[in-house]
Amino acid sequence: MGRAAAWRIGIGSVLIAASCLQMIAPAWMFAPPQQRLFGLSIVPVFALGLCSALFAVGVIVAGGGVCAACGGTSLWDIAVRDPLMLLRLLACGTAAGLILEIVAQWLGRLWYYPWWTSWFYALVLIPGFALYWLFIVESYLAAKAALDAVARRRAVRRPVRLWPVGAAAVVVFAALTTRWYAERGFTFDVTGPTPQAPPFGYAVLAFAGCALLSGALAAAVASRHWVPFAAILLASAVVAVLFEVPNAVHRQWAYDHFPGPVLPGGLPLTMFLSWPMQYVVFLAVPAALMPSAAALFWQPPARCGEVEAVRAQSAFRRR
């Protein structure tokens, strides 16, 4: 491992550890009465937001260090060599984040933000999901780089055309959800729990449809290329525990309407089990919108390096 990679892993780990300070924050910071700005509780939102930002930046920095140590490609490598490619990926990833929020929060009612207001939510929605997507994907690329370093190389077939199946699943989800809300009414609320929500299976159907929009994922399955799926399980398991457990103390976001048992701290077990699905959507949607990203997300690293391969594909498509 090079010295630079070790420094990045170390700095990132310190930032992730610092994000856990929210667990020991003084109780008075979260107790009423609260100093408010247009209804927003300033101290809790600032403290919890800072911890979330530290975690995100820590994962990005540490993940980049792991990629460098294992000879993989990180988002930082893309930013240095082709900033336009990173911006395009970031735009596609933000779209995936919005899909997640619309399906699971607006319609699924699976979580809410008890300390926020609607105007604050509108301000942080786009930049927040851009940062969220960055650290989710960087954690995946780090896990993939580590597994690619020890895995046997396997040729991956051309993308399989399953997007019609995915589109059909999304249409069925839209029809079922529309019917459910037509019978009960819809109220937009992101700051509090709701008495009822559509069946959890509706959201699962939508996410499965979004995942099938990218033929690269199906091609990896058909080629028995196990690394991407193992990387998703590894990254999601680590990130979910490090991200969700500290948040359970003061709850910048809180969960609702997840089926099944609830773990200590009010964390639903199915929420943890659904984290890999989130990774799949965050990788599949950008790969579907920008097929040149499929090589980076789903295929083994090319001999000349993944960044060069992606850049070449991107340049060819712009001609």
C-alpha positions as CSV (number, residue, x, y, z in Angstrom):
1,M,0.0,0.0,0.0
2,G,1.4,3.4,-0.9
3,R,1.8,6.2,1.6
4,A,-0.8,8.4,-0.1
5,A,-3.4,5.6,-0.1
6,A,-2.7,4.9,3.6
7,W,-3.1,8.6,4.5
8,R,-6.4,8.8,2.7
9,I,-7.7,5.7,4.4
10,G,-6.5,7.1,7.8
11,I,-8.0,10.5,7.3
12,G,-11.3,9.1,6.0
13,S,-11.5,6.7,9.0
14,V,-11.0,9.7,11.4
15,L,-13.8,11.6,9.7
16,I,-16.1,8.6,10.0
17,A,-15.3,8.2,13.7
18,A,-15.9,11.9,14.2
19,S,-19.4,11.5,12.7
20,C,-20.3,9.2,15.6
21,L,-19.9,12.1,18.1
22,Q,-23.7,12.7,17.5
23,M,-24.2,9.7,19.8
24,I,-22.7,11.5,22.8
25,A,-24.0,15.0,22.0
26,P,-25.5,16.7,25.1
27,A,-29.2,16.1,25.6
28,W,-29.9,19.9,25.9
29,M,-29.1,20.2,22.2
30,F,-32.2,18.2,21.3
31,A,-34.5,19.2,24.1
32,P,-37.2,21.9,23.9
33,P,-37.5,24.8,23.7
34,Q,-35.5,25.0,20.5
35,Q,-34.1,28.1,18.8
36,R,-35.9,28.2,15.4
37,L,-35.4,29.9,12.1
38,F,-38.7,30.0,10.1
39,G,-39.7,26.9,12.0
40,L,-36.4,25.0,11.7
41,S,-34.7,23.7,14.8
42,I,-31.2,25.2,14.2
43,V,-29.0,23.4,16.7
44,P,-30.2,19.8,16.0
45,V,-30.2,20.3,12.3
46,F,-26.7,21.8,12.3
47,A,-25.3,19.2,14.6
48,L,-26.8,16.2,12.9
49,G,-26.1,17.6,9.4
50,L,-22.5,18.2,10.3
51,C,-22.1,14.6,11.4
52,S,-23.7,13.3,8.3
53,A,-21.4,15.4,6.1
54,L,-18.4,14.2,8.1
55,F,-19.5,10.6,7.4
56,A,-20.0,11.2,3.7
57,V,-16.7,12.9,3.2
58,G,-15.0,10.3,5.3
59,V,-16.3,7.4,3.2
60,I,-15.4,9.2,0.0
61,V,-11.8,9.9,1.2
62,A,-11.3,6.4,2.7
63,G,-13.0,4.7,-0.3
64,G,-10.6,6.5,-2.7
65,G,-7.7,5.3,-0.6
66,V,-8.8,1.7,-0.8
67,C,-9.3,2.0,-4.5
68,A,-5.7,3.4,-4.9
69,A,-4.3,0.7,-2.6
70,C,-6.0,-2.1,-4.6
71,G,-5.4,-0.7,-8.1
72,G,-9.0,0.2,-8.7
73,T,-10.7,3.3,-10.0
74,S,-12.3,5.8,-7.7
75,L,-14.5,8.8,-8.4
76,W,-11.6,11.0,-7.5
77,D,-9.6,9.4,-10.4
78,I,-12.4,10.3,-12.7
79,A,-12.6,13.8,-11.4
80,V,-8.9,14.4,-12.0
81,R,-8.7,12.8,-15.4
82,D,-12.2,13.7,-16.8
83,P,-14.2,16.2,-14.8
84,L,-17.0,16.2,-17.4
85,M,-17.4,12.5,-17.0
86,L,-17.8,12.9,-13.2
87,L,-20.4,15.7,-13.7
88,R,-22.4,13.5,-16.0
89,L,-22.2,10.6,-13.5
90,L,-23.2,12.9,-10.7
91,A,-26.2,14.1,-12.6
92,C,-27.3,10.6,-13.3
93,G,-26.7,9.6,-9.7
94,T,-28.7,12.5,-8.4
95,A,-31.6,11.3,-10.7
96,A,-31.3,7.8,-9.0
97,G,-31.4,9.5,-5.6
98,L,-34.6,11.3,-6.6
99,I,-36.1,8.1,-7.8
100,L,-35.3,6.5,-4.4
101,E,-36.8,9.5,-2.5
102,I,-40.0,9.7,-4.6
103,V,-40.7,5.9,-4.5
104,A,-39.7,5.2,-0.9
105,Q,-40.4,8.5,0.9
106,W,-43.0,10.5,-0.9
107,L,-45.1,7.5,-1.9
108,G,-43.8,4.6,0.3
109,R,-43.8,6.7,3.5
110,L,-40.9,4.6,4.7
111,W,-39.0,7.4,6.4
112,Y,-39.3,11.1,7.4
113,Y,-37.2,13.9,8.7
114,P,-38.5,15.0,12.2
115,W,-36.1,18.0,12.7
116,W,-36.6,19.5,9.2
117,T,-39.1,21.8,7.6
118,S,-40.5,21.6,4.1
119,W,-38.5,24.6,2.9
120,F,-35.3,23.2,4.3
121,Y,-36.0,19.9,2.7
122,A,-36.5,21.6,-0.7
123,L,-33.1,23.4,-0.3
124,V,-31.0,20.3,0.6
125,L,-32.8,17.7,-1.6
126,I,-30.6,18.0,-4.7
127,P,-27.2,18.7,-3.2
128,G,-27.9,16.3,-0.4
129,F,-28.6,13.4,-2.8
130,A,-25.6,14.3,-4.9
131,L,-23.3,13.9,-1.9
132,Y,-25.2,10.8,-0.7
133,W,-24.8,9.2,-4.1
134,L,-21.1,10.0,-4.2
135,F,-20.3,8.3,-0.9
136,I,-22.5,5.3,-1.7
137,V,-20.8,4.7,-5.0
138,E,-17.4,5.3,-3.6
139,S,-17.9,2.7,-0.9
140,Y,-19.0,0.3,-3.6
141,L,-16.0,1.0,-5.8
142,A,-13.7,0.5,-2.8
143,A,-15.3,-2.9,-2.1
144,K,-15.2,-3.8,-5.8
145,A,-11.5,-2.8,-6.1
146,A,-10.6,-5.0,-3.1
147,L,-12.5,-8.0,-4.5
148,D,-11.2,-7.4,-8.0
149,A,-7.6,-7.6,-6.7
150,V,-8.1,-11.2,-5.6
151,A,-10.8,-12.4,-8.0
152,R,-10.3,-14.4,-11.1
153,R,-10.9,-12.3,-14.2
154,R,-14.0,-13.3,-16.2
155,A,-15.2,-12.0,-19.5
156,V,-18.6,-10.3,-19.3
157,R,-21.1,-10.6,-22.0
158,R,-22.7,-7.8,-23.9
159,P,-25.6,-6.1,-22.0
160,V,-28.8,-8.1,-21.9
161,R,-31.9,-6.3,-23.1
162,L,-34.2,-6.5,-20.1
163,W,-35.3,-2.9,-19.9
164,P,-38.8,-3.7,-21.2
165,V,-39.3,-6.0,-18.2
166,G,-38.0,-3.2,-15.9
167,A,-40.2,-0.6,-17.6
168,A,-43.2,-2.9,-17.2
169,A,-42.5,-3.3,-13.4
170,V,-42.3,0.4,-13.0
171,V,-45.6,0.8,-14.8
172,V,-47.3,-1.8,-12.6
173,F,-45.9,0.0,-9.5
174,A,-47.3,3.3,-10.8
175,A,-50.7,1.8,-11.4
176,L,-50.9,0.1,-8.0
177,T,-49.7,3.2,-6.1
178,T,-52.0,5.5,-8.0
179,R,-55.0,3.2,-7.2
180,W,-54.0,3.0,-3.5
181,Y,-53.8,6.8,-3.1
182,A,-56.9,7.4,-5.2
183,E,-58.8,5.4,-2.6
184,R,-57.2,7.0,0.4
185,G,-56.0,10.5,-0.7
186,F,-52.5,11.8,-0.9
187,T,-50.8,14.4,1.4
188,F,-47.2,15.5,0.9
189,D,-45.4,15.4,4.2
190,V,-41.7,14.8,4.8
191,T,-41.4,15.9,8.4
192,G,-43.7,13.5,10.3
193,P,-45.1,10.0,10.3
194,T,-48.2,9.0,8.5
195,P,-50.9,6.7,9.8
196,Q,-50.8,4.3,6.8
197,A,-48.7,3.6,3.7
198,P,-48.9,1.4,0.6
199,P,-47.6,-2.2,0.9
200,F,-43.9,-2.5,1.2
201,G,-43.9,-4.8,-1.8
202,Y,-44.8,-1.8,-4.1
203,A,-41.5,-0.1,-3.4
204,V,-39.7,-3.4,-3.9
205,L,-41.4,-3.8,-7.3
206,A,-40.3,-0.3,-8.3
207,F,-36.7,-0.8,-7.3
208,A,-36.5,-4.1,-9.1
209,G,-37.9,-2.4,-12.2
210,C,-35.3,0.4,-12.0
211,A,-32.5,-2.2,-11.5
212,L,-33.6,-4.1,-14.7
213,L,-33.3,-0.9,-16.8
214,S,-29.6,-1.5,-17.0
215,G,-28.7,-4.5,-19.1
216,A,-25.2,-4.5,-17.6
217,L,-26.5,-5.9,-14.4
218,A,-28.2,-8.8,-16.2
219,A,-25.1,-9.4,-18.2
220,A,-23.0,-9.7,-15.0
221,V,-25.5,-12.3,-13.7
222,A,-25.5,-14.2,-17.0
223,S,-21.7,-14.2,-17.0
224,R,-21.5,-15.4,-13.4
225,H,-19.4,-12.4,-12.6
226,W,-19.9,-12.4,-8.8
227,V,-17.7,-9.5,-7.8
228,P,-20.2,-6.6,-8.2
229,F,-22.8,-8.4,-6.2
230,A,-20.4,-9.4,-3.4
231,A,-19.1,-5.8,-3.4
232,I,-22.7,-4.5,-3.0
233,L,-23.3,-6.8,0.0
234,L,-20.0,-5.9,1.6
235,A,-20.2,-2.2,1.1
236,S,-23.9,-2.0,2.1
237,A,-23.4,-4.1,5.3
238,V,-20.5,-1.9,6.5
239,V,-22.0,1.5,5.5
240,A,-25.5,0.6,6.8
241,V,-24.3,-0.2,10.3
242,L,-21.9,2.8,10.5
243,F,-24.5,5.2,9.1
244,E,-27.7,4.0,10.7
245,V,-26.7,3.1,14.3
246,P,-25.4,6.6,15.2
247,N,-28.4,8.2,13.6
248,A,-30.8,6.1,15.7
249,V,-29.9,8.1,18.8
250,H,-31.3,11.5,17.8
251,R,-32.8,10.6,14.4
252,Q,-32.0,13.1,11.7
253,W,-34.2,10.7,9.7
254,A,-36.7,8.2,11.3
255,Y,-38.2,5.0,9.8
256,D,-41.9,4.1,9.5
257,H,-44.0,1.4,7.9
258,F,-41.2,-1.1,7.4
259,P,-42.6,-4.6,7.9
260,G,-41.1,-7.2,10.3
261,P,-39.2,-7.0,13.6
262,V,-37.7,-3.8,15.0
263,L,-34.1,-3.9,16.4
264,P,-33.0,-2.0,19.4
265,G,-33.0,1.7,18.7
266,G,-36.1,1.5,16.6
267,L,-34.3,0.3,13.5
268,P,-36.4,-2.1,11.4
269,L,-34.6,-5.3,10.3
270,T,-36.0,-5.1,6.8
271,M,-34.5,-1.6,6.5
272,F,-31.0,-3.1,6.8
273,L,-32.0,-6.0,4.4
274,S,-33.1,-3.4,1.8
275,W,-29.8,-1.5,1.8
276,P,-28.3,-3.7,-1.0
277,M,-31.3,-2.9,-3.1
278,Q,-30.5,0.8,-2.7
279,Y,-27.0,0.2,-4.0
280,V,-28.3,-1.7,-7.0
281,V,-30.6,1.2,-8.0
282,F,-27.9,3.8,-7.4
283,L,-25.6,1.9,-9.8
284,A,-28.1,0.6,-12.3
285,V,-30.0,3.9,-13.1
286,P,-26.8,5.9,-14.0
287,A,-25.6,2.9,-16.1
288,A,-28.9,2.9,-17.9
289,L,-28.9,6.7,-18.5
290,M,-25.2,6.7,-19.5
291,P,-24.2,3.2,-20.8
292,S,-20.5,4.1,-20.7
293,A,-20.6,3.9,-16.9
294,A,-21.5,0.2,-17.0
295,A,-17.8,-0.7,-17.5
296,L,-16.9,1.1,-14.3
297,F,-19.7,-0.3,-12.2
298,W,-20.3,-3.8,-13.4
299,Q,-17.3,-5.1,-15.3
300,P,-13.8,-6.3,-14.3
301,P,-11.1,-3.6,-14.6
302,A,-9.7,-3.3,-18.1
303,R,-6.0,-3.9,-18.6
304,C,-5.5,-0.3,-19.5
305,G,-7.5,0.8,-16.5
306,E,-11.2,1.5,-16.1
307,V,-10.9,5.2,-16.3
308,E,-9.2,5.1,-19.7
309,A,-11.8,2.7,-21.0
310,V,-14.7,4.8,-19.8
311,R,-13.1,8.0,-21.2
312,A,-12.6,6.3,-24.6
313,Q,-16.2,5.1,-24.7
314,S,-17.4,8.6,-23.7
315,A,-15.3,10.3,-26.3
316,F,-16.5,8.0,-29.0
317,R,-20.2,8.6,-28.1
318,R,-19.7,12.4,-28.3
319,R,-18.4,12.3,-31.9
